[in-house]
Amino acid sequence: MVKIRLQRTGKRNRPHYRLVVTDSRNPRDGAVLEILGYYDPIKDEYAVRLERVDEWLSKGAQLTPRAKSLVKLARKAQIESSAETETVEATTP
């Protein structure tokens, strides 16, 4: 089964995660099929390629609980940024 999950990178006491697509039998930091984004809990920054996530989900990939919450945050941020853009465009003459 293919999973979308977090892969830990970074140094000791300075975690940094990649959002990756991998076979569920691979170890946490093992081989990956594709890197879909990243998450830095220290700076609270993240970036997710949502179109690629949607493509993998349509192919049957499963999200882990933490990856699911990260994708949910990214979708919420995308909706808020598009709403702000629409508001700015509506107010300009």
Steps between C-alpha positions, in 0.01 A plus 500: 500500500622849416499755782545875519692568820767713665869416468724649767807696393707763679730482799457376855252723686433691174244287316396573143258279309430422137155399381572194286330221311642159586415133528364425847755219544795741469653642820417858601817640345522248215450529125227730371301520178452878505550798733179703529602772744661581832417597859726687743349484851762736647408789267145366447545515121362256249450462128290233329448434130126437529447409133752214535340390830163484326649297216652245741176479697311426178745216436415347839770635732410530868582798724642443847325699776775765529532535122123536478501790747785669310313471168187635670696805623640557150153482343366749755789740430442467125131585538579802721763632258267466201222679692737788580600525134136512392427774757791712377391457137143594586602822674731631227324719240 
